[in-house]
Amino acid sequence: MKKVKVGVIGCGGICRSTYMDNMMYKFNVIEVVGCADLIDSRAQYMADTYGIKKMTNEEIYNDPEIQVVVNLTYPESHFEVTAEALKHGKHVYCEKMMAPTFEEAKELARLAEENHVSFTTAPDTFLGAWEQSARKYLDDGIIGKPVTVHAQITAHYEPSTPYFDLAPKYFFFPLHYGGGFPFDLGGYYLHEMINLLGSVKRVTGFGGNLNPVRKYTNPRHPKYGEDFIVNTPTTLMAALEFENGTVGTFHISSDSNHTRHFEITGTEGVLNLGDPNSFSSLISVTRAGADPKAEKIAAGQTPTSQTMKPQDNEEDIQNLGEACPTQTVQLPILHGYSSSSRGIGLADMCYALLNGRKPRCHYDIGLHAIEVIHGIQESCTTGRIYEMTTRCERPAPIRPSALSLTGQEATLDD
């Protein structure tokens, strides 16, 4: 099988905990050639553990064998690393989000087009099992026409560890520029909403950086009692209007206690969605007659002959249809990749390069998602509705399958 050679820049926590194992062992289309990191020991560990080359960024950019650069650096470095890779004619897969600002994201999109290379971006969890199954159920009309979407994720990000930000290992990026909660977990919800409903037309919102001055709160921390600055939005409450007419709410905050809610209401029911930060959530539908009770029918009888008696008049017969209760049932998961599969977007990109098609995690989705967050912040500041300037195609769905764990990859080879 033909494989696509990749080089990894950024060997920190997300690379070590998830990505490298998946790139090496889960997706057969990917061949990792080498890795680089500003902290030499991190790159050396990856090279020793996985039998790949320790390289510098420049060596990866200039290696003619490497087709794709995988950018797993911190958000502040995403723009610099991706821009250099694109300028060197490399395809790029970037961890979330593609850049800290909308302006930088637009420049990366321009560089990708100028250099005729493919550029994709995480989060790629919308290619996972429950997310793709929800897409099929929605497209098949299980809740009729979508009317509203409601997405909410809140958490309390006030780190009390004595090691907070003292070393790269303890760098808590969601409280730093480019890594705020809306850019972190918010990206998962936005990418899944785009997967399900398409482009956003306009947004409005309230919130922002509600508590920019914080204190080191652990007495064992060397800076205990001192202030530190949070330079990123932490709480946003927004209203979204999609091009397809669906309207919705988007509530994301790292300033309050934990909650999570995600659903789409439709003309005929409600699709109860999972956690878009996970590949393995359960999904359910709430609608009339969702859980019908099977009747035992004797030979020669039909449901009509059992439930309709000769004395039933026309009004009684019509009322039988009205009495169907609303019920909630769990829906079967129809797709593969229900286990941790970060990097599936990279695998899909590799098959896209081999097969000459558009990758499902194309940068236009990431660019659109960043503009949604940008537009909400603009609305917070100006008090006006923000009209979106970008749009994106809904990514092509992945076909359902009942393949083995290693066979699931065939669904990406389209």
N, C-alpha and C positions, 0 to 999 in steps of 0.2 A: 504494500500500500504506500502511495506517495504521501510523505509527511511535509509539514511546513516548519522550517527552522525558526526558532525564536530566541531572543536574548532578553533577560530579565534585568531591569534596573530598579533597585529597591529591595533589600533582603530583610526587611523588618518583620514585625509581628504578623501582618496579614499574609505575607509570603511564606513565612515559616509555619504558620498554623494551618493554612488551607491551600493556598494557590499552588505551591510547588508540588505537593503530593498529587494534586489533581492534574497538573500539567504533565507530570512524569508518568502517572499510573492510570488515571481515569480516562483520559482522552487520547486515543491512539493516533490521531491526526497531528498532534503537537510533538515536536522534537526540540527540547530545550538544549541549546548549544552552550550558553554561558550566562554568567550573572555578574552584576556589579553593585557596589554600595559605597557610599562615602566612608562608612565605618568598615575598615578592611576585614575585621574579624567576622562580621556578618557574612560577607561574600565568601570568605574562606570556609566558613561552616557549611554553607550551601554547596560549595564546590566539593568539599570532602564528603559530605553526606550523600550527594546525588551523582557524583562522578562526572561533573561538568566543569567547564573552564571558569576560573576566576578572571574577570576582565575589567577594564575601565569602561566608563561611558563611551569614550572616544573609540575604543576598540570595537565596541558593539555597533556604534554608528557606522564604522568603516569596514566591518566584516562583510564581504560580498555574499557569503552564504546565508547570513541572517536576514530573513525577510520581514519579520515582525518584531518590534520592540514592545515589551510588556512593561508598562510604567506603573510600578507599585510603590512609588515614593509617597511622602506626605503631601497633603493638598497644596501647600505653598510651593512645592517643587513641580507640580504637575505641568504648569505652563512651560517652564524652562526645558524640562526633559522632553516633553512631547514636541515642542517646537523644533528642537535640535534634531530629533529623530525624523520628523517630517521633512525638514530641510535637507536631510541626507537621503531622502527618497525611501525611507522605511515606512511600512505600514505600522500603525500603532494601536494597541489596546491599552486603555488607561483605567485605573481604578477610579472610583467615584470621588468627587465629581470631576468633570474634565478640566476645570479651571476654577479658581476662587471667585472670578467675576464674569459677568456676561460679556463685557468688552474683550477680555482675554479669550473667552470661549469662541467668540466670533472670529478672532484672529487665528486661532487654531483651525477652525473650519476653513478659513480662507487659505491657509497654508496647505491643508490637505488637498483642496481643489487645485491649487496652483502647482503642486508637485505630483498630481495624478496618483495619489496613494489613498488607501483605505484607512479610515480612522473610526474606531469604535470605543465605546465607553461603558463602564459599569455605572450603576448596578445592573447585573445580568440575571438576577433572580427571577425576573418576569418570564424567563425561558424555562422555569422549573415546573414541577409536576402539578401542583394545585393551580398555579397561575395560568398555565396553558389549558388545563381542564376548565377553569372558569371562563376562559376566552371562548372555548368551544360551546359550552352551555349557553353563554350569552349570545353568541352568534347564531345558535340554533333556535333562539327565541324562548328559552325556558321561563323568562319573566316578562315576555312581550317586549315592548319598546322601552329602553332605558329612559328614566325620567330624572332621577337624582342620584348623586354619589356622595357618600359621607366617609371621610378619612380622618382618623384621629390617632395620634401617638404622642404621649407625654411621658416624661421621666424626670428624675431629680438629679441633675448633674452638678453636685457641689462636693467635689472629691475631698475626702477626709484622710486619705492615706498620707503617711509621713514622707513618702517618696515622690509625691506629685511634682512632676516637671523637673526633677533633679537630674535625670539622665534620659537619653533617648528611649530607653526601655519603658520609662514612666511618663513619656510625653503624651498628654491627654488631648489629642487633636480636636475633639469636638468643642473644646473651649478656646480654640485658637482660630485666627483668620483663615478663612477658606474651609474650615472644618466644623462650622457650627451645626447645631442639631438639625436645622432645616436642610442643610447641605448633606448631612450624614444620613440619618434615617429618613428624612424627607424625600430624598432621591428615590428610595425604594417605592414609596407610595406613588410618587409622580410617574415613575416609569411604568408601574402596573396600571395606573389610570390611563396613561397614553396607550398602552397595549390593549386595554379593554375598550376605550372610548374614542381614541384619536386625539387630534390637536385641541388645544385650549384657545378660545377666541379672545377672551378678556378676563381680567382678574381685579379684585379689590381686596383690601385687607387692613388689619390693625395689628399693632405690636411692634416688634423689633428687638433691640437689645435692652431688655427691661432692667437689667441689673449689671451694668458694665464694671463696677468696682466691687471686687470680692476680696475676702481675706483668707489667708492660710489658716485653717481652723484646727489642725492637729498639733497639740503641744510638742510632739516629737519632731515636727518639721523645723528645719533650721531657720525658716522665715516665718515662724508662727506669729500670728497677729499682724503681719505686714499685709499691705494691699497688693493685689495683682489685677490686671486689666483683661477683661474679656472683650475682644475686638471682633465680634461676629454676632449676627442675629440669633437669639435663643428662643423667642416665642413669636409665632405668627398665627393669626386667625384670619382665614381668607375665604372669599366666595369665588368660585370658578364658573365660567360659562364655556362649554365646549362647542366646537363647530357643529356637532351633530344635534345640538339643542339641549343636551343634558346639562343640568346645573348642579352645583355641589358645594360642599364645604371642605376645607382643608385646615386642620387644627394641629399644630405641632409645637411642642414646648419642652425644653429641658429645665424649666423653672418650677415645675409642679410635680406632684406624685404620679405614679405610673397608671396609665390607662391605655387601652387600645380598642379601636372600633373601625370596621371597614365594611361597607355594604353598598350595593346598588339597588335602588328601588325601580320597579318597572310597572307598566300598565297591568301586568298579570301576576306580579309576585315580587319577592325580594331575594336577591342573591347575597348570601352571607359569606363574606370573603375571609381569607386567612391572613397571616402575617407575611407581608411581602419581603421581609428580611429573612424568611425561612423558605426552604424548598418543600417542606413536609406538612404544612397545615392542612386541616380539614376544611371543607366547604359544605354549605347546605343551602337549600332553597325553602322559602316560605311562600306557599301559594295554596289556592283552593284545590282540594283533592290530591295533595302531594303524596299522601300515604293511604291510598284506597285499600280497603279490606277485601281480600279475595273471597268470593262466594263459592260454596260447594254446590255444583249443579248436577242434579240427577240426570240419568240418561233420558234423552227426549225433551229436556227442559232447556230454556234459555234464561239469561238474566231478566229479560223483559217479562217472561211468563211468571217469574217468581216475585218480582217487585211490583208488577202492575196487575191489579185485579180487575175483573170486568166492570165492577161498579165504580172504578175510578173515573171521575169526570175530567174534562180537559184542563181545568184549573189545577186539580190535584197533580196531574201529570207534569204540568209546567213547574209546580212548586218543588218537585223532586230535584230538578236542576238547581234551584235556588238554595237548597239545604246542604250543599256540599261544603264542609267546613274547611277553614284555613289550617294547614298543618305545616310543620317544619320537618324535613328529612335530610339526612346526610347524603351527599352525592358521591358516587364512585369517582375515584381519581383515574383518569383515562390515559395519562402520560407518564413517561419515565422521568428520571432525575428527581426523585423524592428525597434523596440523601444530600448531604452537603456537596454542592456542585459548582462552587464559584470557579469561574474560568470557562463555563459553558459558552459564554459570549465569545471568548477567544477561539474555542473550538469551532463554533459556528462561523466565525470570521475566516478561519483557515479553510473550511469547506467552501465558503463563498469565494475565496481567492482561487481555489482549485476548479470550481464549477462556473465561475464567471457570473455570479449573481450578487445582489445587494445583501450585505450582512444584516442580521436582525437587530443588532445593537448599534446600528449606524449612528454617526455622530449627530444627525439631525434630531434624534430623540433626546440625547444628552443636552444639546444646545437649547432645545425647546424647554426642557425641564429647568435648566438654569435661568432662562428668561422668565419662567413662571415665578420663581423665587425672587428674581430681580424686580419683576413687576409688582409683586406683593409689597416689597420693601418700598418701591417708589410710591405706591398708593398709601402706605403708612405715612410717608413724609408729606405728600402733596394733598392727600384727602380726596384724590380723584380716581376714577376708574382707569386702569391701565389697559390699553389696546395692544395685544401681542403683535410683534413684527415678524416672528418666525412661525413656521408650521412644519409638521412632519407627517409622513405616512405611518399608518398603523403597521407595525412589523408583520411580516407573513407569519401565520401560525405554524406551529410544529404539529405534524400529524400524530394522532393517538397511536398507541402501540401497546403490545403485551410482550415485548421482547425481554430477553435476559438482561442482567445488569450491564454486561459488556456489549450486548447487542443494541442497546439503546442509542448508541452513537449513530447508527444508520439513519435515524430520523433527522439528523442534521445534514446528511449527505444528499441534499436536494438541489 
